[in-house]
Amino acid sequence: MCGIVGIITSEKRNLVPEIISSLKNLEYRGYDSTGIAIINTGEIRRVHRLGAPSDVFVPQQISEELGVTSDGLSVAIGHNRWATHGKPSEENAHPHFDCTDTLAIVHNGTILNHELLRKELIALGHTFSSTTDTEVIPHLIEQKIKEGSSVKDAFLDTAACLDGSFGLALISSNEPDRLLLAKHGSPLLFGVLKDTLIAASSSNAILAYTNTFITLADGEYADLSIGSGNVSYKIGTIQDRENLITKETTTITDHSREDMSMGEYESFMKKEIHEQPSVFRTTILGRYDETTGDAVLGGLIDYEDMLRHARQVITVACGTAHNAALVGGILIETLANLPVRNEIASEFRYKKVPISPEEAILFAVSQSGETADTLESVKEARRKGYTTFGIVNVVGSAIAEAVDAGVYARAGFEIGVASTKAFIAQLAIFYLLAIKLARERGMTPQEGQSILNELNKIPNLMIKTLETTESEIKRLAENYASKGIRTINFLGRGIHVPICIEASLKFKELTYLETGSYPLGELKHGPIAIIDNNALSIIIMPHDDLFALNKNSLEQVLSKGGNVIVVTDELGAQNLVLQDIEVIIIPTLKNQLLYPALEILPLQLFAYHYARALGNNVDKPRNLAKSVTVE
């Protein structure tokens, strides 16, 4: 979703380069447009552009345009937009002003009652220059100031009027030494330095300066100000603003700053694909006991009795996280003999689920821990009495705080918008969770030890897969892209079907081409109609129990003149003597359930290199944002 930044400092300096640098680190949250506002010589000045800050902002040029003098600045705000209300345009780019140009605000979230508020404000004489939901906010504040409120009270009274989600940062030329923040439903935190406070939607924007943060909770505000030559802050709640809150700082130590750099790679996505073996290893590290053949998930230790007696598992997630949960569902059903219901979060929260809360446990899966539909599903499930667990990547995120307990993924920062290493971390957790639930239901220590022994080998086999497949994948992707192939289907059976779904999603995200993903058995029930010599079928079929059946389906595709790429293992390749197919070979595994961790890698690479061949931006695909914090 959108990303916001605000800086206030007692050591006046040109803040424009710092704002731009922080905005660049938030580009994964939105890059339709970008803007900056400062208070300079007693007035608010702003610039805004269509596009991402890394493409349209040069610090020296923007500083000159804003008229920054050698005296420096005390406060500045910035914004990256992912359009939800109003098309991408300079008029709709943040920061937004009031009628007097004395207030400027940046906003991450969605205001659901903006149309009603806009009508009321227009009736009061306010004029609007954009079609965004955000612009009602500075006008509401302006109106309340006209009616006698202070800037702070007007800001908080306005926040209390808003229906929806928001992370807000406000500056006023009438109070140039103050930066006001408010949060509800959208992430917002600020970093603490000796002479500077830096607010942002994510710590990504702040880590270059400090790893010490204060995270605001829903319904809280922060008043950042300069007084007596120092910066200070006060925190309270929007509804009870007189009673201040004392909050401890949090120090982030588990995310490396190296995640914020491409290093030797040509893109963040390429880097993150190649980081997956390390992520898988880190995610399972210390979370299993080889002597007992059991998983050790510390975050769930107080709920082991509930895990032992649960009669059904529900997962709620969106996008790639949902696809990881689909794999997890098959793992749990196969190993633990426990029914799993995989729900898309945006649907789950509005439907009746005929499952007793006493019999089911719910796992919410989200990379950011801020996904709006997943978060609301957790809240709804808790209202109905379900015990909820989280599988999230961000410590202290909204979902992490909302669930009863959970397990953190250890993917580190993921900058590429199309998720790769977060998916593999979620997959690793589901392997451990399935083992834990199975050991509680009759799996022997020896069976658990066998799976864990092979699971421990997966990271090295992932490295081998990446090393041995990428050059051939790149050749195939460039070849089919040059042919103008526009019909692509991903096909498989069993546990490989969710990998087909995830591969199809990754291909759509990066290439902007429509793809299909089907169980191979469904091919003859309709999808086979689109197969011809201009179509490409990518079939996942390692040498498992269904190999012979899959081979028969492969013959059907070839009989219709279709182009085929087969992803199989070494043993499967030896048993394929067909002509006119391309084969991508991954290592052979003893346990067939572990193949997803390997076979997703060449499919991520295929989408990546196909998109590069089309000239697309693989780190910032069109119309997408990393964290979907609006409905």
C-alpha positions in Angstrom: 0.0 0.0 0.0 1.1 3.6 0.3 4.2 4.6 2.2 4.6 7.7 4.3 7.7 9.4 5.9 8.1 12.3 8.3 11.2 13.8 9.8 11.6 16.4 12.5 15.0 17.5 13.8 16.5 20.1 16.2 19.6 20.2 14.1 18.4 22.1 11.1 19.7 20.7 7.8 18.5 20.0 4.3 16.1 17.1 4.9 15.2 16.6 1.3 17.9 13.9 0.6 16.9 12.0 3.7 13.2 12.1 2.7 14.0 10.9 -0.8 16.2 8.1 0.5 13.5 6.9 2.8 10.9 7.1 0.1 13.1 5.0 -2.1 13.2 2.4 0.6 9.4 2.4 0.7 8.9 2.0 -3.1 7.7 -1.5 -2.6 4.6 -0.1 -0.9 3.6 2.1 -3.9 5.1 3.9 -6.9 2.3 5.4 -8.9 3.3 8.9 -7.7 5.4 10.5 -5.0 5.6 13.8 -3.3 7.4 15.9 -0.6 6.3 18.9 1.6 8.5 21.1 3.7 8.1 24.2 5.9 10.5 26.8 4.5 10.7 30.5 5.4 7.3 30.2 7.2 5.3 28.5 4.4 4.7 25.0 3.2 6.2 24.1 -0.2 5.7 20.9 -2.0 6.7 18.9 -5.1 4.9 15.9 -6.5 5.6 13.7 -9.5 4.1 10.8 -11.3 6.3 7.7 -10.9 8.6 6.3 -8.3 11.0 8.5 -6.3 14.0 6.6 -7.6 13.0 7.6 -11.1 11.7 11.2 -10.7 13.5 12.6 -7.6 17.1 14.0 -7.7 17.9 15.5 -4.3 19.7 18.5 -5.6 17.1 19.4 -8.2 14.2 18.9 -5.7 16.0 20.9 -3.0 16.4 23.8 -5.5 12.8 23.5 -6.6 11.6 23.7 -3.0 13.9 26.6 -2.3 15.9 25.0 0.5 18.4 27.5 1.9 21.6 27.1 3.8 19.5 27.6 7.0 18.2 24.1 6.5 14.9 22.6 7.6 13.3 21.4 10.8 10.5 19.3 9.4 9.5 17.5 6.2 7.0 14.8 5.0 6.9 12.5 2.0 4.7 10.0 0.4 4.7 7.1 -2.2 1.2 6.4 -3.6 -0.5 3.2 -4.7 -3.7 4.5 -6.1 -7.0 3.3 -4.7 -9.2 6.4 -5.0 -8.5 8.6 -8.0 -6.2 7.7 -10.9 -2.4 8.2 -10.7 -1.8 11.9 -11.4 0.1 14.9 -10.1 -3.2 16.3 -8.8 -3.8 13.1 -6.8 -0.3 12.8 -5.5 0.3 13.5 -1.8 1.0 15.6 0.3 -2.5 17.2 0.2 -3.2 20.7 1.4 -6.2 22.6 2.9 -7.7 25.7 1.3 -5.3 28.0 3.2 -2.1 26.1 2.2 -1.1 26.1 5.9 -1.6 22.3 6.4 -0.1 19.4 4.6 -0.8 15.8 5.2 0.3 12.3 4.0 -1.9 9.3 4.4 -1.6 5.5 4.1 -4.9 3.8 4.1 -8.5 4.2 2.9 -11.2 6.6 4.2 -14.5 4.9 3.7 -16.7 7.8 4.5 -14.8 10.3 2.3 -17.7 10.9 0.0 -20.0 12.1 2.8 -17.3 14.2 4.3 -16.5 15.8 1.0 -20.1 16.8 0.4 -20.3 18.4 3.9 -17.1 20.3 3.4 -18.1 21.5 -0.1 -21.3 22.8 1.4 -19.2 24.7 3.9 -17.2 26.4 1.1 -14.2 24.1 0.8 -12.7 23.5 -2.7 -10.9 20.3 -3.7 -8.1 19.9 -6.2 -8.0 16.1 -6.3 -10.3 13.1 -6.5 -8.6 11.2 -3.6 -10.2 10.1 -0.3 -7.2 11.7 1.5 -7.9 15.3 0.7 -10.9 15.5 3.0 -8.5 15.2 5.9 -6.7 18.5 5.7 -10.0 20.3 4.9 -11.6 18.8 8.0 -8.7 19.9 10.1 -8.9 23.4 8.6 -12.7 23.5 9.3 -12.2 22.6 13.0 -9.4 25.2 13.3 -11.8 27.8 11.9 -14.3 26.7 14.6 -11.7 27.4 17.3 -9.7 24.2 17.8 -5.9 24.1 18.1 -4.0 22.3 15.4 -3.5 19.3 17.6 -7.1 19.0 18.7 -8.4 19.6 15.2 -6.1 16.8 14.0 -7.2 14.4 16.6 -10.9 15.3 16.3 -10.6 14.7 12.5 -9.0 11.3 13.1 -11.9 10.4 15.3 -14.3 11.2 12.5 -12.6 9.0 9.9 -14.1 5.6 9.0 -11.6 3.3 7.5 -7.8 2.9 8.0 -5.1 5.5 8.3 -1.5 6.2 9.1 -1.2 10.0 9.1 1.5 12.6 9.3 0.6 16.3 9.5 2.7 19.5 9.3 1.4 23.1 9.8 3.2 26.3 8.8 1.5 27.9 11.9 3.4 25.4 14.1 6.6 24.7 12.2 8.3 22.8 15.0 5.7 20.0 15.2 4.9 16.8 13.4 1.7 15.0 14.3 1.0 11.3 13.7 -2.1 9.1 14.1 -2.7 5.5 13.4 -5.7 3.2 12.9 -5.4 0.0 10.8 -2.3 1.1 8.8 1.2 0.6 10.1 3.1 3.6 11.6 6.2 3.9 13.8 9.0 6.4 14.4 12.7 6.0 14.9 14.4 7.7 17.8 17.8 9.5 17.5 19.4 12.1 19.7 18.4 15.1 17.7 15.9 13.6 15.2 12.7 11.7 15.1 11.8 9.8 11.8 8.3 8.5 11.2 7.4 6.0 8.5 5.0 3.2 7.5 7.8 0.7 7.8 11.2 0.4 9.5 12.7 -0.1 6.0 12.6 3.7 5.6 14.4 4.3 8.9 17.0 1.6 9.3 19.7 3.6 7.6 19.5 6.0 10.5 18.5 4.0 13.6 17.3 0.5 14.6 15.5 1.9 17.7 11.7 2.4 17.2 8.4 3.1 18.8 5.5 1.5 17.1 2.1 3.1 17.4 -1.0 0.9 18.1 -4.4 1.4 16.6 -6.1 4.4 18.0 -2.9 6.1 19.1 -1.3 9.4 18.2 2.2 10.8 18.6 3.1 14.5 19.0 6.7 15.0 17.8 8.1 18.5 18.5 11.1 20.7 19.0 11.5 22.6 22.2 14.5 24.1 24.1 16.8 22.9 21.3 15.7 19.3 21.6 13.3 16.9 20.0 10.7 15.2 22.1 7.6 13.1 21.7 4.3 12.5 23.5 2.0 9.5 22.9 -1.7 9.2 23.7 -4.9 7.8 22.4 -7.1 9.6 19.9 -10.2 9.2 22.1 -8.5 10.0 25.4 -5.8 12.5 24.4 -5.1 14.0 27.8 -3.8 10.8 29.4 -0.4 10.2 27.9 1.1 6.7 27.3 4.6 5.5 28.1 5.9 3.2 25.5 9.2 1.4 25.4 11.4 1.5 22.4 12.0 -1.6 20.3 15.4 -2.5 18.8 15.3 -4.4 15.6 18.1 -6.9 15.4 16.8 -9.8 13.3 16.7 -8.0 10.0 20.0 -7.3 8.3 20.6 -4.0 6.6 22.0 -6.0 3.7 18.4 -6.8 2.8 18.1 -3.2 1.7 20.8 -3.5 -0.9 20.9 -5.4 -4.2 24.5 -6.3 -3.7 25.9 -8.0 -6.7 22.5 -8.7 -8.2 20.7 -6.9 -11.0 17.4 -6.6 -9.1 16.0 -7.2 -5.6 13.8 -10.1 -6.9 16.8 -11.9 -8.3 18.6 -11.5 -5.0 15.7 -12.7 -3.0 15.2 -15.7 -5.2 18.8 -16.7 -4.5 18.4 -16.0 -0.8 15.8 -18.6 -0.4 18.1 -21.5 0.6 19.4 -19.4 3.4 15.9 -18.3 4.4 14.7 -21.9 4.5 17.6 -22.9 6.7 17.2 -20.0 9.0 13.4 -20.5 9.4 13.8 -24.2 10.5 16.9 -23.5 12.6 16.4 -24.5 16.2 12.8 -25.4 15.6 13.0 -29.2 15.6 14.4 -32.0 17.8 16.1 -34.7 15.9 16.1 -37.1 18.9 12.4 -37.0 19.3 11.5 -36.4 15.6 9.3 -33.5 16.6 9.0 -29.8 15.7 9.7 -27.3 18.5 7.6 -24.2 17.9 8.2 -22.0 20.9 5.5 -19.5 20.0 2.9 -22.3 20.3 4.2 -24.0 23.4 1.4 -22.8 25.6 -1.2 -24.2 23.2 0.1 -27.7 22.7 -2.9 -29.2 24.3 -5.2 -27.3 21.9 -3.0 -28.4 19.0 -3.3 -32.0 20.2 -7.1 -32.0 20.5 -8.1 -29.8 17.5 -10.3 -31.6 15.0 -9.9 -29.2 12.1 -7.5 -26.5 10.9 -8.5 -23.3 9.1 -6.1 -21.1 7.3 -6.9 -17.5 6.2 -4.6 -15.7 3.8 -4.4 -13.8 0.6 -2.3 -14.2 -2.6 1.0 -15.9 -2.2 0.5 -16.5 1.5 -2.8 -18.4 0.6 -0.8 -20.5 -1.9 1.7 -21.4 0.8 -1.3 -22.3 3.1 -2.6 -24.6 0.3 0.6 -26.6 0.4 0.4 -26.6 4.2 -3.1 -27.9 4.1 -2.0 -30.9 2.0 0.9 -31.5 4.4 -1.2 -31.4 7.5 -3.9 -33.6 6.0 -1.4 -36.2 4.7 0.9 -36.3 7.8 -1.5 -35.6 10.6 -4.7 -36.9 9.1 -6.4 -33.7 10.2 -8.9 -31.9 7.9 -7.8 -28.5 6.7 -10.0 -25.7 5.3 -8.0 -23.2 3.3 -9.9 -19.9 3.1 -9.1 -16.7 1.1 -9.3 -14.0 3.8 -11.3 -11.6 1.7 -14.1 -14.2 1.5 -13.8 -15.8 4.9 -14.6 -12.7 6.8 -18.0 -12.4 5.1 -19.1 -16.0 5.2 -20.6 -18.4 7.7 -18.3 -21.2 8.6 -20.1 -24.3 9.9 -17.3 -25.3 12.2 -17.4 -25.1 16.0 -14.7 -22.8 17.5 -14.1 -25.4 20.2 -13.1 -27.9 17.5 -10.9 -25.8 15.2 -7.8 -23.7 15.3 -7.1 -20.9 12.8 -3.8 -19.9 11.3 -3.5 -16.4 9.7 -0.7 -16.2 7.2 0.8 -12.9 6.0 4.2 -11.7 5.0 3.7 -8.1 6.3 1.4 -8.9 9.2 -0.6 -5.9 8.0 -2.8 -7.5 5.2 -6.2 -5.8 5.8 -8.5 -8.8 4.9 -6.4 -11.2 6.9 -6.3 -8.9 9.9 -10.1 -8.4 9.8 -10.5 -12.2 9.4 -8.5 -12.7 12.6 -10.7 -10.1 14.4 -13.9 -11.7 13.2 -12.7 -15.2 14.1 -11.8 -14.1 17.6 -15.2 -12.5 18.0 -16.7 -15.9 17.2 -14.5 -17.6 19.7 -11.8 -19.2 17.6 -8.3 -19.6 18.9 -6.1 -17.8 16.4 -2.4 -18.3 15.5 -0.3 -16.2 13.1 2.4 -17.0 10.6 3.9 -13.6 9.8 7.3 -12.2 8.9 7.2 -8.8 10.7 7.7 -8.8 14.5 5.1 -6.6 16.3 2.9 -6.2 13.2 -0.9 -5.9 13.5 -1.6 -9.5 12.9 1.1 -10.6 15.3 -0.5 -8.5 18.0 -4.1 -9.6 17.2 -3.6 -13.4 17.3 -3.4 -15.5 20.4 0.0 -16.9 19.5 2.1 -17.7 16.5 5.3 -18.5 14.7 7.5 -15.9 13.0 8.9 -16.5 9.5 12.5 -15.5 9.2 12.6 -14.2 5.7 14.1 -10.8 6.5 13.1 -7.7 4.5 11.5 -8.6 1.1 11.8 -5.6 -1.2 10.6 -7.1 -4.5 6.8 -6.7 -4.7 6.3 -10.2 -6.1 6.9 -12.4 -3.1 9.5 -15.2 -3.2 11.5 -15.7 -0.1 8.5 -15.0 2.2 6.7 -17.8 0.4 9.6 -20.3 1.1 9.7 -19.2 4.7 6.0 -19.8 5.1 6.4 -23.2 3.4 9.2 -24.1 5.9 6.9 -23.3 8.8 4.1 -25.4 7.4 6.5 -28.4 7.1 7.3 -28.0 10.8 3.7 -27.4 11.8 2.5 -30.5 9.9 5.2 -32.6 11.7 4.1 -31.1 15.1 0.5 -31.9 14.5 1.3 -35.4 13.2 3.5 -36.3 16.2 0.6 -35.4 18.4 -1.6 -37.8 16.4 0.4 -41.0 16.1 3.4 -40.3 13.9 6.3 -42.3 15.4 9.6 -40.6 16.4 11.3 -42.6 13.6 8.9 -41.2 11.0 9.4 -37.7 12.3 13.2 -38.1 12.3 13.1 -39.3 8.7 11.2 -36.3 7.5 13.4 -33.9 9.5 16.5 -35.5 8.3 15.5 -34.8 4.7 14.1 -31.4 5.5 17.5 -30.4 6.8 19.0 -31.2 3.4 16.6 -29.1 1.5 18.6 -25.8 1.6 21.6 -27.4 -0.1 19.4 -29.0 -2.6 17.8 -25.6 -3.3 21.2 -24.2 -4.0 21.9 -27.0 -6.4 18.5 -26.4 -8.1 19.2 -22.7 -8.6 22.7 -23.4 -9.9 21.8 -26.2 -12.4 18.5 -24.8 -13.8 18.8 -21.0 -14.2 20.8 -20.9 -17.5 18.3 -23.3 -19.2 15.3 -21.5 -17.6 16.6 -18.1 -18.9 17.1 -19.6 -22.4 13.6 -21.0 -22.5 11.9 -17.8 -21.1 13.7 -15.6 -23.6 12.8 -18.0 -26.4 9.1 -18.2 -25.6 8.9 -14.5 -25.0 10.4 -13.8 -28.4 7.8 -16.1 -30.0 5.0 -14.0 -28.5 3.5 -16.9 -26.6 0.5 -15.5 -24.7 -1.3 -18.7 -23.5 0.5 -20.3 -20.6 -0.8 -23.0 -18.3 0.7 -24.5 -15.2 -0.3 -28.1 -14.6 0.2 -30.7 -11.9 -1.4 -33.1 -9.5 -1.6 -33.4 -5.7 0.7 -31.3 -3.7 2.1 -29.8 -7.0 -1.3 -28.0 -7.7 -0.7 -25.2 -5.2 2.8 -24.7 -6.7 1.1 -24.4 -10.1 -1.2 -21.8 -8.6 1.7 -19.8 -7.1 3.8 -20.1 -10.3 0.8 -18.8 -12.3 0.4 -15.9 -9.9 4.1 -15.0 -10.1 3.9 -15.1 -13.9 0.9 -12.8 -14.0 2.4 -10.4 -11.5 5.6 -10.0 -13.5 4.7 -10.5 -17.2 1.1 -9.0 -17.1 0.0 -12.0 -19.1 -3.1 -14.1 -18.3 -2.2 -17.7 -17.2 -4.1 -20.7 -16.0 -3.3 -23.2 -13.3 -5.1 -26.5 -13.3 -4.9 -30.0 -11.9 -3.8 -32.3 -14.8 -6.9 -34.4 -14.4 -9.1 -31.4 -15.2 -7.3 -30.8 -18.5 -9.8 -32.8 -20.5 -12.8 -31.1 -18.8 -12.3 -27.8 -20.6 -8.8 -26.3 -20.5 -7.5 -28.6 -23.2 -9.5 -26.5 -25.7 -7.0 -23.7 -25.6 -4.0 -25.9 -26.3 -2.4 -25.4 -29.7 1.0 -24.6 -31.2 0.8 -21.0 -29.7 0.2 -22.3 -26.2 2.7 -23.3 -23.6 2.0 -25.9 -20.9 4.4 -26.1 -17.9 3.9 -29.5 -16.2 5.2 -30.3 -12.7 5.7 -34.1 -12.6 8.5 -35.5 -10.5 8.8 -39.3 -10.3 6.2 -39.8 -7.6 3.3 -42.2 -7.2 1.3 -40.3 -9.9 4.1 -40.2 -12.5 2.6 -42.7 -14.9 -0.7 -40.9 -14.8 0.9 -37.5 -15.4 2.9 -39.0 -18.3 -0.4 -39.9 -19.9 -1.7 -36.4 -19.5 1.5 -35.1 -21.0 0.9 -37.2 -24.1 -2.6 -35.6 -24.4 -1.1 -32.1 -24.5 1.5 -33.1 -27.1 -1.2 -34.7 -29.2 -2.9 -31.3 -29.5 0.3 -29.6 -30.8 1.1 -27.8 -27.6 4.5 -26.6 -26.5 5.6 -28.2 -23.2 8.1 -27.7 -20.5 8.3 -30.4 -17.9 9.7 -29.8 -14.4 10.8 -33.2 -13.1 13.5 -34.8 -11.0 16.5 -36.8 -12.1 14.6 -40.1 -11.9 11.7 -38.7 -13.8 13.9 -37.3 -16.6 15.3 -40.8 -17.1 11.8 -42.1 -17.7 10.9 -39.4 -20.2 11.8 -40.4 -23.7 9.3 -38.2 -25.5 10.3 -35.9 -28.2 9.3 -32.2 -28.5 9.5 -31.4 -24.8 11.9 -29.3 -22.8 12.9 -30.7 -19.4 14.0 -28.9 -16.3 15.6 -31.3 -13.8 15.5 -30.9 -10.0 17.1 -33.3 -7.5 15.3 -36.5 -6.6 13.9 -36.7 -3.1 12.9 -39.7 -0.9 9.9 -37.9 0.5 7.5 -36.7 -2.2 6.0 -34.1 0.1 9.2 -32.0 0.0 9.3 -31.4 -3.7 7.4 -28.0 -3.5 10.4 -26.4 -1.9 12.5 -27.2 -4.9 10.1 -27.0 -7.8 9.0 -23.5 -7.1 12.5 -22.2 -7.7 12.8 -22.7 -11.5 9.2 -21.5 -11.9 10.0 -18.2 -10.1 13.0 -17.9 -12.3 10.9 -18.5 -15.4 8.5 -15.7 -14.6 11.5 -13.5 -13.7 13.4 -14.0 -17.0 10.2 -13.9 -19.1 9.3 -10.5 -17.6 12.9 -9.3 -18.2 12.7 -10.4 -21.8 9.5 -8.3 -22.2 11.2 -5.3 -20.7 9.1 -5.2 -17.5 10.3 -3.9 -14.1 10.5 -7.1 -12.0 10.9 -5.3 -8.7 8.0 -2.9 -9.2 5.3 -4.6 -11.4 2.5 -2.3 -12.5 -0.6 -1.8 -10.4 0.8 -3.8 -7.4 2.0 -2.9 -3.9 3.8 -5.1 -1.4 1.5 -4.7 1.6 -2.2 -4.5 0.9 -3.4 -2.6 3.9 -6.8 -1.6 2.4 -9.8 -3.7 1.5 
